[in-house]
Amino acid sequence: MKIAFYTLGCKVNQYETQILEQQFSRLGFTVVDCGGDADVYVVNSCTVTSSGDKKTRQTLRRFRRAHPGAVTVLTGCYPQAFPEEAAAIAEADIVTGARNRADLPGAVLGFLENRQRVVDIPAHDRGEGFEPMSAQGFLERTRAFVKIEDGCDRYCSYCIIPYARGPVRSKPLEDLTRELEGLAREGYREVVLVGINLPSYGRDLGLRLLDAVKAACRVPGIRRVRLGSLEPELLTDEDIAAMAALPQFCPQFHLSLQSGCDRTLKAMNRHYDAAEYRRIVRGIRSAFPNPSVTTDIIVGFPGETEADFEQSLAFAEEIQLAKAHVFMYSPREGTRAAAMADQLSPAEKERRSARMIAATDKTRDAFLQSQVGRVEEVLFETSQTPYGIEGYTRNYTPVCVDVPQDIRGQLHLVRITAALGGRCLGELAD
């Protein structure tokens, strides 16, 4: 029996798909690429934007047309946030949410036996715990993403995720340690701790994110520990200092900015202002040698004036980000921002997006140039580049080295010699 998975969205979704693949494999299913023939097709959905929902529906319809006899499954955030809408998608034989992944194999086996459609989307409960899950391996052989937190209670005015993911809940430290020990035995050198609202880790267990970082750094064989996206105001000076003292911790911080304008941040229901963000970035740069700070920025939020945008643009230039993902605001049904007045036109959002991208591309180039001449440790990952084998430094700078031998999965010191085309070039220095 063949099963294929199509995953939309974040690293947490990708991790959860990996868990599903392992569950089905243990039952005798063979996991195949979703571009080929399979008996079961699973769409693990993302609902951050309405365009994500549209892509989910289109994908299910494509699978149904191409493979009319196959079982089609819809799971993940979309049905959890909009259960009635998801249940109405006729192309899905099985519809489940983001909470009951462990029940999905049983639902598929049941459908294969009786061909009775299944819609099972249990609602989140305030007291629910972290769903037990442990990854055994990933297709990307050098870096493992490990989910340690689920849920969010920040309720940003543009975001549906708190409704899709429920309350904050955390992976127990003993489970995290056991999972990382297994990944280390599989040969993984680097792990990335991820979550829906990662800095909230441990609130339900009497712990903090720093406890998870320390636990990961203690696992023999794990040479590098990274963090996923962070809400900046939840990162304290004490956290930064403690992380800087851990040799395994990588100084790469993805701090979600969204806007550099305080008026817009307040409308977004973000829980910091530009001054606090600036202070946190300065603290990171003071505590770590050669760190990188990356971010997400939304342009064209409802009510964002030209002056607001200029303020946000100037702040992004001032902070000198290593990289920024720029998004045009997209109204999300079910959020407060979707009903706000003064929605901007698509043309205006596109204009502002182009200016923000141009500005942050310049700060990206300046950051890459600042790496030239340095000798940095690089974990090599892929040979699919025109400049040789590519890997990443501790601060997540992409570096290519042209060498005849296959050094994927290996750590090497590299002298960075140039910055070109959004990456750095270098030569082995060890």
Legacy VTK file of the C-alpha trace (Angstrom):
# vtk DataFile Version 3.0
C-alpha trace
ASCII
DATASET POLYDATA
POINTS 430 float
0.000 0.000 0.000
1.499 3.346 -1.077
0.920 6.659 0.686
1.977 10.175 -0.379
2.115 13.388 1.651
1.747 17.002 0.512
2.735 19.538 3.179
2.005 23.255 3.228
3.320 25.775 5.712
5.930 25.956 8.413
8.669 23.729 9.810
6.258 22.535 12.504
3.937 21.189 9.793
6.879 19.503 8.086
7.923 17.876 11.348
4.391 16.622 11.924
4.259 15.172 8.424
7.467 13.301 9.222
5.745 11.831 12.285
2.781 10.730 10.138
5.115 9.126 7.620
6.736 7.121 10.400
3.354 6.051 11.806
2.152 4.771 8.433
5.487 3.117 7.673
5.214 1.094 10.849
1.856 -0.204 9.573
3.421 -1.422 6.342
2.686 1.541 4.086
5.351 2.642 1.599
5.844 6.404 1.508
6.151 7.689 -2.080
6.413 11.065 -3.751
3.075 12.798 -4.207
3.843 13.292 -7.886
3.479 9.564 -8.544
0.832 6.919 -8.046
-0.327 6.166 -4.501
-3.252 4.522 -2.774
-3.575 7.314 -0.201
-2.853 11.041 -0.536
-2.557 13.149 2.635
-2.639 16.955 2.503
-1.242 18.510 5.687
-2.662 22.012 5.438
-1.629 25.508 6.492
-4.201 28.205 7.156
-2.040 31.282 7.812
-3.463 32.888 4.662
-6.624 32.377 2.645
-4.402 31.604 -0.334
-3.073 28.630 1.659
-6.637 27.343 2.052
-7.194 27.794 -1.684
-4.028 25.833 -2.451
-5.186 23.049 -0.124
-8.526 22.762 -1.955
-6.840 22.849 -5.349
-4.400 20.123 -4.322
-7.179 17.833 -3.115
-9.079 18.344 -6.369
-5.953 17.602 -8.384
-5.358 14.361 -6.498
-8.996 13.353 -6.970
-8.930 14.014 -10.723
-5.594 12.269 -11.278
-6.273 9.324 -8.938
-10.047 8.828 -8.641
-9.692 5.496 -6.839
-7.255 6.723 -4.182
-8.114 7.783 -0.639
-7.729 11.543 -0.069
-7.081 12.947 3.399
-7.230 16.534 4.646
-5.542 17.252 7.971
-3.770 20.074 9.796
-4.553 23.688 10.593
-7.167 24.504 7.945
-9.835 22.043 9.146
-9.010 22.873 12.771
-9.640 26.590 12.257
-12.569 26.223 9.831
-14.119 22.801 10.500
-17.425 23.336 8.703
-15.747 24.748 5.617
-13.231 21.893 5.522
-15.907 19.250 6.079
-17.739 20.539 3.018
-14.817 19.727 0.695
-16.227 16.747 -1.152
-12.855 15.737 -2.570
-11.622 14.759 0.905
-12.590 11.251 2.031
-11.154 11.846 5.520
-11.019 15.198 7.309
-9.150 15.596 10.598
-7.634 18.536 12.423
-4.380 19.534 14.064
-5.052 17.703 17.308
-5.666 14.015 16.561
-2.779 12.991 14.299
-2.331 9.731 16.234
-5.811 8.628 15.118
-5.226 9.243 11.423
-3.752 5.806 10.523
-6.768 4.108 12.104
-9.119 6.370 10.173
-7.390 5.504 6.893
-7.472 1.772 7.614
-11.138 2.028 8.524
-11.970 3.858 5.314
-10.084 1.302 3.223
-12.271 -1.373 4.797
-15.712 0.207 4.723
-15.390 3.272 2.394
-17.356 5.382 4.864
-16.379 9.072 4.837
-14.744 10.312 8.069
-14.965 13.822 9.500
-13.319 13.946 12.923
-12.068 17.345 14.138
-11.985 17.444 17.941
-11.813 20.967 19.379
-8.874 22.138 21.447
-9.252 22.040 25.240
-7.656 24.504 27.620
-5.995 21.738 29.615
-4.821 19.500 26.764
-1.234 18.295 26.828
1.528 18.153 24.265
0.851 15.410 21.733
3.526 12.724 22.155
5.648 12.519 19.026
9.263 11.707 18.304
11.034 11.877 14.951
13.427 9.127 13.965
14.975 10.792 10.941
14.530 13.316 8.143
15.161 13.437 4.429
17.558 16.305 5.115
20.369 14.267 6.575
22.393 16.992 8.284
19.813 19.039 10.202
16.793 17.863 12.183
13.822 20.057 13.066
12.333 19.087 16.416
8.964 20.418 17.571
9.022 21.258 21.264
6.010 23.596 21.616
2.495 23.905 20.227
-0.220 26.539 20.548
-0.312 30.316 20.877
-2.186 32.807 23.040
-0.836 36.085 21.608
-3.848 36.743 19.326
-2.206 39.136 16.889
-5.032 40.903 15.082
-4.056 39.488 11.671
-3.428 35.868 12.720
-5.759 32.839 12.803
-3.196 30.442 14.278
-4.323 30.627 17.955
-7.681 29.254 16.798
-6.023 26.505 14.748
-3.388 25.469 17.275
-5.025 25.927 20.659
-3.354 26.670 24.012
0.380 26.653 24.739
1.731 23.200 25.541
5.258 21.860 25.689
7.291 18.702 25.111
8.644 17.363 28.447
12.415 17.645 28.766
12.886 13.909 29.174
11.027 13.303 25.887
13.101 15.962 24.144
16.356 14.460 25.424
15.326 10.962 24.352
14.391 12.172 20.853
17.635 14.084 20.412
19.706 11.142 21.600
18.057 9.036 18.898
18.739 11.660 16.234
22.374 11.914 17.358
22.712 8.151 16.926
21.347 8.577 13.381
24.218 10.962 12.663
22.560 14.361 12.911
24.977 17.126 13.864
22.505 19.983 14.118
18.997 20.396 15.524
16.547 23.262 15.227
14.024 23.597 18.042
10.711 24.806 16.598
7.228 25.635 17.838
4.148 27.674 17.071
5.109 30.269 19.690
8.529 28.976 20.654
9.424 31.404 23.482
6.298 30.260 25.351
7.887 26.818 25.751
7.608 25.432 29.271
4.928 27.762 30.598
2.679 24.749 31.238
5.505 22.719 32.786
7.121 25.301 35.049
10.016 25.594 32.602
11.383 28.118 30.117
12.776 27.935 26.596
16.272 28.203 28.022
15.741 24.866 29.779
15.069 23.159 26.443
18.101 24.814 24.856
20.357 23.642 27.689
18.939 20.114 27.493
19.614 19.989 23.743
23.156 21.274 24.180
23.892 18.493 26.685
23.116 15.663 24.231
26.362 13.966 23.098
26.839 14.128 19.336
24.696 17.233 18.804
27.200 19.850 17.713
24.807 22.694 16.957
21.501 23.876 18.407
19.346 26.523 16.709
16.015 28.134 17.473
13.107 28.730 15.139
11.143 31.969 14.932
10.913 33.987 18.159
8.592 36.615 19.557
11.191 39.242 20.520
9.693 40.521 23.772
9.805 37.045 25.305
13.602 36.893 24.955
15.176 38.314 28.133
18.671 39.663 28.724
19.295 36.717 31.034
18.277 34.277 28.282
20.642 35.917 25.808
23.561 35.830 28.243
22.926 32.190 29.159
22.696 31.104 25.512
25.905 32.941 24.674
27.680 30.763 27.255
26.656 27.519 25.489
29.259 26.434 22.906
26.704 24.440 20.897
24.228 27.311 20.561
24.195 28.979 17.141
23.943 32.804 17.131
21.128 33.075 14.607
17.982 34.835 15.817
14.826 35.072 13.728
12.977 37.809 15.634
9.539 38.533 14.163
9.343 42.303 13.660
6.263 42.689 11.381
6.550 46.495 11.490
8.988 49.138 12.649
6.141 51.591 13.313
4.716 51.652 16.836
1.254 52.703 15.674
1.073 49.733 13.314
2.465 47.348 15.934
-0.300 48.416 18.317
-2.953 47.840 15.636
-1.451 44.406 15.049
-1.684 43.646 18.785
2.022 42.944 18.931
3.416 43.047 22.453
6.512 45.227 21.988
7.476 48.503 20.358
10.356 49.471 18.089
12.491 50.655 21.010
12.237 47.283 22.756
13.050 45.435 19.537
16.104 47.662 19.046
17.253 47.011 22.618
16.953 43.228 22.186
18.930 43.283 18.928
21.655 45.366 20.553
21.761 42.891 23.440
22.241 39.994 21.024
25.012 41.776 19.156
26.721 42.635 22.419
26.554 39.070 23.791
27.522 37.088 20.664
30.436 37.437 18.268
29.175 37.713 14.692
25.457 36.915 15.220
22.764 37.253 12.573
19.303 38.735 13.057
16.600 37.901 10.528
12.918 38.737 10.530
9.470 38.901 8.917
7.929 42.223 7.876
4.331 42.908 6.826
3.604 45.896 4.586
0.233 47.384 3.758
-1.492 46.560 7.047
-4.974 48.147 7.344
-4.612 51.806 8.242
-0.863 51.920 7.572
-0.268 55.451 6.305
2.592 56.491 4.068
4.292 58.006 7.124
3.831 54.728 9.039
5.411 52.801 6.186
8.338 55.207 5.937
8.924 54.773 9.664
8.891 50.987 9.304
11.225 51.172 6.302
13.690 53.407 8.149
13.686 51.067 11.137
14.424 48.026 8.957
17.348 49.903 7.417
18.611 50.986 10.826
18.545 47.498 12.343
20.681 46.159 9.454
18.994 42.778 9.175
20.870 39.787 7.811
17.710 38.798 5.950
14.035 39.739 5.892
10.972 37.955 4.543
8.618 40.683 3.319
4.893 39.947 3.042
2.054 42.041 1.683
-0.807 42.047 4.188
-3.539 39.604 3.187
-6.923 39.736 4.991
-7.573 36.541 6.920
-11.202 35.595 7.511
-11.908 35.201 11.219
-9.355 37.786 12.375
-9.955 41.325 13.653
-7.707 42.882 11.038
-9.851 41.538 8.196
-12.727 43.731 9.413
-10.618 46.861 9.970
-11.259 50.013 7.982
-8.755 51.560 5.563
-7.728 48.378 3.758
-5.008 49.282 1.266
-5.214 48.581 -2.452
-3.205 45.712 -3.951
-1.238 48.211 -6.042
-0.201 50.192 -2.974
0.786 47.059 -1.079
2.873 45.939 -4.053
4.613 49.328 -4.215
5.498 49.242 -0.540
6.586 45.627 -0.740
8.995 46.411 -3.580
10.568 49.249 -1.609
10.911 47.174 1.553
12.419 44.251 -0.353
14.916 46.563 -2.072
15.964 48.069 1.276
16.332 44.737 3.075
18.171 43.247 0.092
20.782 45.967 0.622
21.148 45.105 4.305
21.381 41.433 3.308
24.201 42.227 0.892
25.986 44.308 3.538
25.748 41.438 6.020
27.170 38.941 3.537
30.019 41.319 2.714
30.779 41.592 6.427
31.476 37.848 6.475
34.219 38.059 3.828
37.633 37.361 5.331
36.284 35.438 8.291
37.063 31.807 9.042
33.859 30.058 10.075
32.695 26.515 10.767
30.392 25.289 7.988
28.102 22.267 8.013
27.857 21.163 4.376
24.493 20.003 3.056
23.960 20.031 -0.697
25.863 19.907 -3.970
23.024 21.345 -6.063
24.599 24.760 -6.693
26.683 26.229 -9.530
29.366 27.220 -6.997
30.063 23.830 -5.449
28.872 22.233 -2.240
26.828 24.544 -0.034
26.544 24.621 3.729
25.784 27.003 6.551
27.871 28.746 9.168
26.809 28.930 12.772
25.004 32.221 12.074
23.294 30.568 9.068
25.255 32.288 6.327
25.138 30.115 3.162
28.663 29.318 1.966
29.731 27.411 -1.163
33.068 25.666 -1.574
34.233 24.123 -4.853
35.996 20.889 -3.896
36.194 17.511 -5.685
35.334 15.391 -2.666
31.832 14.889 -1.259
31.837 16.664 2.103
28.088 16.720 2.676
27.253 16.079 6.318
30.699 17.188 7.423
31.811 20.177 9.488
34.787 22.140 8.146
36.457 25.462 8.823
36.077 27.701 5.786
37.786 30.955 4.870
35.109 33.149 3.295
36.520 34.856 0.207
33.580 36.561 -1.502
29.876 37.365 -1.395
27.941 36.679 -4.565
24.314 36.135 -5.507
22.849 35.995 -1.981
25.514 33.616 -0.613
29.183 33.548 0.253
32.017 31.688 -1.440
34.958 30.209 0.393
37.790 27.731 0.594
38.510 25.001 3.108
40.750 26.298 5.881
41.230 23.105 7.899
LINES 1 431
430 0 1 2 3 4 5 6 7 8 9 10 11 12 13 14 15 16 17 18 19 20 21 22 23 24 25 26 27 28 29 30 31 32 33 34 35 36 37 38 39 40 41 42 43 44 45 46 47 48 49 50 51 52 53 54 55 56 57 58 59 60 61 62 63 64 65 66 67 68 69 70 71 72 73 74 75 76 77 78 79 80 81 82 83 84 85 86 87 88 89 90 91 92 93 94 95 96 97 98 99 100 101 102 103 104 105 106 107 108 109 110 111 112 113 114 115 116 117 118 119 120 121 122 123 124 125 126 127 128 129 130 131 132 133 134 135 136 137 138 139 140 141 142 143 144 145 146 147 148 149 150 151 152 153 154 155 156 157 158 159 160 161 162 163 164 165 166 167 168 169 170 171 172 173 174 175 176 177 178 179 180 181 182 183 184 185 186 187 188 189 190 191 192 193 194 195 196 197 198 199 200 201 202 203 204 205 206 207 208 209 210 211 212 213 214 215 216 217 218 219 220 221 222 223 224 225 226 227 228 229 230 231 232 233 234 235 236 237 238 239 240 241 242 243 244 245 246 247 248 249 250 251 252 253 254 255 256 257 258 259 260 261 262 263 264 265 266 267 268 269 270 271 272 273 274 275 276 277 278 279 280 281 282 283 284 285 286 287 288 289 290 291 292 293 294 295 296 297 298 299 300 301 302 303 304 305 306 307 308 309 310 311 312 313 314 315 316 317 318 319 320 321 322 323 324 325 326 327 328 329 330 331 332 333 334 335 336 337 338 339 340 341 342 343 344 345 346 347 348 349 350 351 352 353 354 355 356 357 358 359 360 361 362 363 364 365 366 367 368 369 370 371 372 373 374 375 376 377 378 379 380 381 382 383 384 385 386 387 388 389 390 391 392 393 394 395 396 397 398 399 400 401 402 403 404 405 406 407 408 409 410 411 412 413 414 415 416 417 418 419 420 421 422 423 424 425 426 427 428 429
